[in-house]
Amino acid sequence: MKTNATITIDCSRTSEHTINPYLFGHFVEDIRDHMDAMLAFPVKDMDFESEAETKRAVSGSWVAYTNGRNTEYALEAPAPRHSGRAQRIRLLSDDEAYAGIAQKVALKGPMEYTVQLVARASVELRYLFVEAADRRTGDTLGRVRVELVSHNWREYEARLPVSRVCADAELRVYIPAEHPRWADHVSTGMLWLDHVSLLPADSIGMVKREVVEMARDLNAGMMRIAGNYISAYHWEHGIGPVLERPVMYNEAWGGWTSKYFGTDEFIRFCRELRVEPLICVNDGSGTPEEAAQWVEYCNGSVDTPMGARRAANGHPEPYQVRYWEIGNEVWGPWQVGTCSAKEFAERCVSFVQAMKEADPSVSILACGHTDQEWNKAVLDIAGEHIDYLTLHLYHGYGPFGMNRDTPAEERYKAIASFPEWTRYHIRQTVEHIQSNAKHRHVKLAITEYNTMYYPNTIRKGLPNEHTLGAAVANAANLNEMIRLSDTVHIGSFSDLVNGWLGGCIRVGDYYADQYCGKEAGWSGLPLAVYGTPTYEVLKLYANRDIRHLLPVDVECGTFSVLSNKPTPIGTDALPDLDIAACTNEDRSVVTVFIVNRSLQEVKAELRLQSFEASAETILYEITGDSFDDINSVFEPNRIACKANLVPAAAWQRGYPLRPASVYALEIKAKHASGGAV
C-alpha cells in the first residue's frame, strides 16, 4: 500500500538562531564492556586485580601455563607505588618444566605489539618468553625473549611481532623448560609479575585505531565523559603514570573502573577527534573543592597547584575545558549521593561557586529530569548560577504498557513515536525555564538519549537497539532536537562503544549485557568493528552543512500507537513523515531530513518556495528490507548509508520513500551566490 505526501519548505524564512554542532555529540561511560571494547589492549586483568577463577591462585582472566607437577601460584601485594596485585609463580628445577601464565586473546596481524612487563625474579632465572600461539593449531605466531636483569622490581618493554591475524590466540608469559637448571632451594625458581600488557602498534593513544577512525567520521562536535560511575569517581586516581594509578572498584556497575582512560587520555581522545570535551564532576561522593581542583587541573596555568600537576604529567598547556556538568541522574537511587531536588540544587550552587572560582569562564550544566517538580526546584534555587539544564531521554515500551509479547509492528510504532515524547518533555521543561527572569537564560542539554526497548535485562540475542527501527526512532528524535535547537544546544548519544543500551560503534561479538550464554569469540570474528544502523544516522546528520532552520509544512498520512495505558501525548494520529529542513550559512544548500516512520511506502512531493534549485539533488538513504534488520559481525554493512543523484524533477512528480527508512536530501542552489529568489 502506498500513500502520498506533500512537503513544502519556505526558504525565505530562516531561523535567527544557529544550530549548534554540539547537538550531535556522543557519550563515553565506564560501563560494563565500554572501556574494554574501546581501548586497544587485548589483555585483561593486566594488573592482576581480579580474584582467581580456578583452584590455582591465578588472577581473573589468566590461567596457569605449566607442565610442572609442583609449580605453585600465589597472589601477593604489588610492586611499590603500583596497584592491583603481583602474580607469583614458583617452578622447581627438578620438574624440568616450563611455567608461567597464559590468557586467551584475539590478535591482529601481521602486527607488532609493544609488550610491557613489571617483573622481578630470583637470581637464577635469567630470562622469560612472551609468546603468542594459535590455540587451535598450536602454531607460534610470535615470540620475544625478555632478559631478567634484576632481583628487584623493574619495568621491561619489548616488541612482539605477530605474524598473522588470529581470533583464537593465547598469550603466554613463561620461563621455558630449556632454561638452564638450578639447585632447588627455599628461595629459587620464583618469578613475580606485577603488570603484563600488549598494545598494537596501530593504536592511537591506547584506543583502538578502528574506534578512533569511526568516531572521527561521526564529526561529533562534543564528547561527554560521565555516567553513574562518576558519582563515585575521584579524578586524581586517573592521572599520572598509569601503572601507579590505583585500581578502583566500579561502584555503579561492578568490576573495575579503567585506570587507563583518565583525564589526560580523555582530552587526547577529544583532540584526536577535534571535538569539545564535556566533563561531569563527582557530586555524589565528591566535594566542591575536589571539582574545583579538577577544573584547575584542566584549565589552570602552570603557576597553579593543579596546573603544575598537569604540567608534571607532560601537559604544560591548559586544556581549556569549557563545559562542565554537575550531577548525573542524581534523582535515581542507582546514583551514589542520590537526594531530593532541593538538596541537589543547594549543593549544586556550592559546586558552581567553587568551580567558577577556579575558572570563571566555564559553562555549567546541572542535572535535570523529566519530572518537572525536580526541575522547578533546581531552577528556583540554582537556576541563576547555571547555564544549562540537562535531560536524559530514553524511549522505550514502558510508557505504553508493552512487553515482549506485544506484536513486533506495534512495538516498532511505539518506538517510532520518540520525537513526540521528546517534544513533550522539552516543552514542559522550557515552560519552567521561561517562568522566571532569573533563569530565563538557561538552555537545554540532552546529555543522554537512545531508544530503550523492553526488556533491557532479559534478552535473547541482539536487542532491538541495534535495528533499523531504532535508527528510524533516533533519526526522528534528532529531527525534533533540530526543530527545538533554539533551546537545545547539546546532545549526547548513549553510548559511543558497546556499553549499555546500544553503543553505535560495536566491537567484537560479545557485549557485557547482551550475550546469551556465549563467550567472546564465539563467532570467530571477535576483532570485528562496525557501526549499527543508528551509527549511520548519526554520521549522516552530523556531516551535513546545516546552520539555520527552515519552516516546513507537511501533508501526509498518519499511524496510531495502541497503548495499554494512558499517555500524556496523543498517539492516535502521528505523521508518517517526520521532517526537519535546514540551510547552510550562505543559504546555498538546503538539507531536508526525512524519516518515513510508517510501515508503507510514501510517495513524497517536494515544493521549495523562494529557492532556485539545481537540476540534480543528492539523496542519502538508510533503508533495509525490515525494521528488524541489523548489522552484525557477519553482515557489518547490511544497513549502510547510500548516496545517489536524483533529478529535481523527480521530487516534483513525487519520489517514493521506503517504509521505516531515513533520508537526507541535499539541494544546491542553481547559482553559486545562493538560491533565494
N, C-alpha and C positions, 0 to 999 in steps of 0.2 A: 504494500500500500504506500502511495506517495502523497505528500501534501505540498502545498505551495506556500511561499513566504515572500514578503517584500521588505527589504531593508533600505531605509532612507537615511542618509547622513548629510547633515548640513555643515559643509566645510568652511563656511564663512564665520562660524561662531566657535572659536577655540577657547578653552578654559584659560582663565587668568593664571592659575597655579600651574606649576610644572610637576610632572610625575617623577617622584624620587627614585633613582636607581636602587636605593636600599630596599625598595619594595620586593626585590627579587633575591633576598638574602637566604642564607642557609644556617644550619644549626649543628654544632658539634657537642656531643654529650658523652661522658664516660659512662655508658650504659651497656651492660651485657657484653656483646662482642664488638661494639663500635670501634674501640681503640685497637683491638687485636686485628680487625679487618682493615683498618686504615693504615696502621703502622707497618713498616716493611719487614720487621723481624719475623722469620718463620718459626723461631723457637719460643716456647712458653716457659714460664717459671724460670726465667733467666737468672734470678737471684735466689732460687731455691726457697721461695716464700711459702709454698703450699705444703699442706700435710701430705704424708705418704699415703698412697692409694693401694699399696701392696703390703705383703708381710714384711718385706725388707724396707728399711728406713731410707727410702729414696723419694725425693721431693716431687710431688704433683705429677706433671706430665712426663717426668723422666722414669726410666726403668733401669734395673741393674743390667749391665752388659759384661758378662764374665762366664768363663767355663771353669772357674776355680771353685772347688768344693768348699774351701774355707774362707772365701772372700767375705769381708764384713763391710756393712754400710751403716752410717750414722749421720744424723743431722746435728750440727753444732752452731755455736754463735758465729756471726760473720766476721770478716776482717774489720780492723779498726775503721771507724767512720762510715762503714758500709751498712746496708740494711738487708733484710731477709735473713738467710742463714747460710752456713757453709755445709757442703756435702763432703763428708769424709768417707774415703774408700781405703780399706786395708787389704792388700793381697799378700799371700805367702809365697816366698820364692820356691818352696818345695812343691807347690802345686804346679809349677811350670805352666802358668796360665796367663791369659790376658784378663784385665779387669778395668772397668770404668762404668760409664753411664751412657744411655742412648735415649733418643726421642724420635718419634715418628714426625716427619716434616714433609712438606711439598716444596720442591726446589725448582727455580728457573734454570735454564741452561741453553747453550753454554753461557756461563755467568761466573764472574769472580765474586766471591763473598769475603768480606772482612770478618775475621774471627777475633773476638775479644774474650780473653780469659783473665780471671783473677784467681791465682793459684799459689799454693805452697806445697812442698813435698819433703819427705825425709831424704837425707843426703845421698842415699844410694840410688834414688830414682833420678835419672838424668834427662829423660825426655818422655813426651807422650805424643800420641797421634790424634788429630782431629780428622775424621773421615766421614764421607758421605757415601752411602751404598743404596742400591735399588733393593727394596725389601722383597720384591717378587723374584727377581732373577739372581740376586746376590752380587751383581756387578758393582765394582767400585767405581764411583762417579768422580771422586776426587779425594786426595789425602794430603795433609800437610803435617810436617814434624815440628813440634814446638819444644825447644830446649828449655829444660827446667834448671834455672841457674841460681836459685836461691831457696834456702830453707824457710825464709820469711815470706810474707805475702808480697806478691808482685803482679803488676798488670802485664799481660802479654798480648801482642797483636800479630796476626799472621794473615796470609792470603790463601784462601781455599778455592782453587778452580774447580767448578762443577762442569763436567763435560757435556751434559745434555739435560733437558728438562725431565723431571721425574715427579709424578704426582704422588707416588708412594715410596718415599725415600726414608732413610734412617740416618740421623746424625749421631756419631759415636765419638766420645772423648775417652781415651783409654791408654793404659800402659800395655804395650804389646807383649805377647808371650816370648818374643825373641829378644826382649830387653835383657842385658847382662844380669845374671843372677847374683844374689847376695845371701849372707847368712841370716836366717830368720832370728829376730830378737824382739824384745818388747817395743822398740822404737823404730822398727824398719817397715818398709813396704807401705808407707802411708802417703796418700795423695788427698789434698783438700782443694775443693773448687768452691769459690765464692760467687763467681759470675761466669756464665757462658752465653755468648750471643753471636748471631750471624746477621750481617747486613749486606744485602746485594749491592753491587757497585752502581746500579742504576737508580737507587733510592734518592729521594730529594728531601733532605733534612729529616731523615728517619721515616718519611712517609712513602708509601708505595708510589712509584712513578705513574702507574696507571691511574691511581686515585687522583694524584695532582693534575694530570692531564685532563681527566674527565671533569674534575672540579673547575679547572680553568675554563673549560668550554661552557660551564654554566654561567659565567660572567655575573657572579652573584651580587656584586656591589657591596655586600656586608656579610661577615661571618660571625655568628654568635657562639660563644662558649658559655654554657650554663647547664641547667637541668637540676634534678633533685639532689644529685651528689654534691653540688656546690654548697648546699646548706650545712655540710659537714666537712668542707674542704678548706684547708689552710694554705694559702698561696705560697708561703715561704717554704713549704715542703716540696714545691715543684720548681725550684730554681737552684742554680749552682751545678757542680759536677753531678751527672746523673747517677753515678754509682754511689755517691754519698747522700743521695736523697732518701728519705725514709720510705719504706713500704707502708702504704696507708690502706686500711680496710675500707672498702666502699660501703658505707653505712646505708646508702639508699638502695643499692642493687645487689649487694653481696659481692664476694670476690675482692679483687684488688684494684684500687684506683691506679691508673697508669702514671708512674713517676717519670715516664719517658716523654710525656707530652705536657709540659708545664707552660708557664707564661711565655718564655723566650721561644719555645718551639711553636706555640700557637701564633705568636706575632710573625715568625718566619713564614709559617704556612700562609698567613694572610698576605704577606708581602709577595710571596710566590704567585698568589692568585690575583694580586693587585686589588684587594678588597679592603674595606674598612673593618677593623675589629670592633666587636661589641663584647664587653666582659661583664658577667654577672657576679656580684660580690656575695660573700657569705654573710647573710644577715640572720642566719638561724643559730649557729653555734659561734659565730664570729662577733666582732665588735666594730664600732665606728672607727676606732683607731687603727684596727687591722685593715679595714677597707681603705682608709686614707693612705696607709703605707703602701698598699698595692697601687693606688693611683700615683703616688710619688715614685715608686719603683719604675712604673711605665713612663711617666712624664717628667719627673724631676731632673734637674741638672745634676752634673757630677758633684756639685757642691752640697747637695742634699744627702742625708744619710742613706736613703733608699736608692737614689740615683747613683751614688757611689757604689752600692752593691751591684746594681745593674752593670755599671762600667767594669767592675771587677769580674763579672761573669762574661765579659767580652763584648758589651754593647754600650759604648760610651754615649752615643747619640740617643736622646729621648725618643720613645716610640710614638708619642703624641696620640695616645688612645683617647678619643673624644667622647665615646659613647659608653656609659656605664649603667648597668641595671641593678636595682636593689630588690632582691627577693624573687624567688621562683616558686609560684604556686603556694605561697605562704598559707593560703586558706585551706590547703589539703593536709589531712592527717598523716600522709606519707612523707611530709616535709619536716626535717629537723627544725625545731623552733616554731612550729605552726602556732598560730594565735588568732585573736579576733582582729577585725579590720581596724578598730581603734588602737589596739596595741601595736599593730604593724605600722600604722600611719605615724604614731608618735616616735617609734624607733627609726622610721624612715627619715624623719626630719633630722634626727641626730646624725644619721649616716650622711645625709646630704651636706649638712654643715661641716662635718669633718672632711669629707671628700672635696668639697669646694674650697676649703682652706688649703688643701694640698695643691689643687689646681682649679682656679675659679672658672676656667674656660670649658670645663667638661659639661656635657649634656646628660641629664639624669632621667632614667626610666624607672618607674615604680610599678610594683606588681598590682595589676588589676584583675578583674574577674567578670564572668558573665552574670554573676549575682550582683544586681545593681545596688543592693544595700551595702555591699563591700565597697564598691566604687564611690558611693556617696560619702562614706566615712573617710576614705583615703583622700578624696578631693577636698573635703571640708577641712581636714587637719593638715594635709601635706601638699595640697594642690598648688599653692603659690610657690613652693620650693622645687617643683619637678617640671620637666619638660615634656615627658611622655608618660602615658598610662598604657600598660601592656594588657593584651588579651591573648589567651590560648584557645584556639578554635579547633576542636577535634570533632568531626562529624561522623556519627555512626547510626546504628539501628535503634539505640536506646530510646530516643525521643518518640519513636513510632511504635514501641512495644513489639518490635520484631525480634525474631531469633533465627537459628539455623534452619528451622522447619518452614519459615516463610518462603514462598516461591522466589526463585532467583530474580525474575523480572521485577517483582515488587521491591526486592531489596535493592536492585540497581536503581530503580526510580527514586527510592528514598535517598540514596547517597547522592544522586544527581541533583537533589534539592539543596546542596551545600550553600550556594550563594544566597538563597532566601534566608537561611539561618544566620549567615554572616551579616547580612543586611539588618536583620532584626537586632542582633546583639550590638552591632556598631551604632545603630541609630539610638538605641536605648542609652548607650554609654555617652554618646555625644550630647544627648539631652542634659545629662548631669554635668558634663563639662561646660556647656554653654549657660548653665543656670546661674552662674556667679562670675562676676568680672575678675575675681582674684585667681581663678583657674581657667579662664576662657582661652588662655594661650596654649593650653595643653593639647598635644596631638596624640595620635594612637600609634602603637607599635604592636603588630600581630606577631609576637616573638616565637610562637609555635602554631603550626596548623598542619592538618593532614586529615585524610579520611580515617575512620576507626571502625572497621567492620566487626560486627558481633559474631561470636565472642572472641576476644583477643587473648584468651588464656588457654583455650582448649581448641587446638587447630588440627586440621587434617591436611597435610601437605602445605603448599604455599598459600598464604592468606590472600584475601581479595585486595589488600592494599597495593598489590603489585599488578593488578589487572588494568586493561584498557578502561574499564568502567571507573576505576579510581582516578585514572588520568583525566577522564572527562569531568569528574567531580572537582578535581583540583584545578583544572583549567577554568571551569565556570567560577570557582571561588576566586581565582586570580582576576577574572573579569570584574567581579564585584569590588575587589580591593582597588583595582584601577579606577573604577567608576567613583569610588569614595576617596581617591588619592589626594583630595584637598585636605583630608583629615588623617588618613592612613599613610604614614611616611615610611614605615619599616615593616618588612615581612621576613619570617624565618621558617622555611620548610623544615619539617621534622621527620627524619634525621638525614644527615648527609650520607653516612655509610652504615649499612646494616643496622645495628642498634635495636630499636624497639619496634615501632609500627611498620614502617616501610621506607628505610633508607633508600633514597633514589638511586644511589650507587650501590650495587650489590657485589660483594667479594666472596667468591667461593660457592660451595653447595650446602653450607651449614649456617644456620642463623640461630643465635642463642635461644630465642623464644619461639622458634617456628619449626623446629625439626620434629620428626615423627619417629622417634626411636632410631635415628640414623646418626652415624658418626661422620665427622668431617672427612671428605674424600670418597664418600660412598658412590659418587657419580663417576669417579675417575678424572674429574675436572675441578679440583679444588683451587686451582690458580686462576680460574675464570674471573674476570672483572667486567661488568656490563651495567647498563642502565635499565631501569624499569620504564614502562610507558610514561609514568609521571616525570621521570628524568627528561624524556624527550620533550614534554610540555614545558618544563621549567627552562630548559635550554632554548627552546623556541621563543618563549616570551621575552626572556632577559636579553636576547641578542637582536631584538628589533629596535629600530631608531625611533623611539617614541618620547615625546616631551610634553605634549598637551592633549587634553581630552576633547573629543568632538561629540556633539549631541547625536543620538541615534533614535530613530523611530522604527519599531519592528512590528510587522503584522504577520502572525504565524499561528500554527496550531498549538494545542496545549495537551498536557498529560496530567494525570492525577496520581497522588500517592495515597494508598489505602492505609490509614493509621489506625492502630488498635487502641489508641488513647488520644485525648485532646492535645493539640499542639498550638503554640502561640502564633503560628503562621498559617495562612490559608494554603491548603495542599490540593485543592480541587481543580485548579486551572493554572498550572505552571507552564510558562512558554517553552515550546520545543527548542527554540534557539536562544542561547544566551550570548550576547554580543557586547563588545566594547570596541570603540573606534578612537583612534589617536592619530596625531600627526607629529612630524619632527619639528625642529626649531624654526626652519625657514619655510615650513608648510609645503615642501616639495614632494613629500611622500605621505600618503595616507595608509595607515595599517589598520586592518579590521580583524579582530579576533572573533571567530565564530565557533561556538560549541553547539553541535547538534546533540542535545541530550535525549532526544526521542529514540524510540526503537524502530523508526521507519525513516525512509529516505525523504529528504525535504528539498524541493526544487526552489532555490532562492534567487530572487531578482534583486539586483543591487542598483540603487539610484544615488548618485553623488550630486549634491547641489553645490554650486559655486566652486567647482573644481574641474579643470580640463585635463582629463586623464590621457596617458599614452595608450598606444594601441594594444599593448600586452601587459598583463599583470603577473606577478609571481605568487603562486599559491603553494603554501606549505600545508601538508596534510599528515595527520596522525590518525590512523584508522586500522581496522582489522576485521576479521570475519565474525567476531563475537565480543561482547563486552567482557567476557571472562578470559579473553586471550591474555597471555602473559609472556614476558621474556624470561628465559631460564639459562642455565649453563649449557643446555643442549640446543636451545634456539635463542641466543642472546640478542638477535636483531629481528625477531619476529615482528615486533611493533617498533617501527622506526619512522622518523620524520622524513618525508619525501617532498621535494620541490619540483614544481612544473610551471611552465609558462602557459597561461590561459588567456586567450583573446578577450579583451574588454567587452566585446560584443556578446560573448557567451554569458556574461553576467546580466546583460540587458535582457536576454531571452529567458534567463533562469538557469542557474547552474545546480546540478544535483549534489547534495551533501549527504554522505553516507550516514547510516544510523550510528549512534554512540561514537562520534568522531570529533576531532579538534582541528581547526583550520586557522591559519593566519594568512590574510590576503594583503599583499603589498602593491600599492598602486602609485606609480610615479607620475609626476606632472608631465604634461606634454612639452612644456617649456622649462628650461633649467631654472628660470627665475622663480618658479613656483606655480602652483596650479589654480590659485584663486582667480576667479573671473567676476 
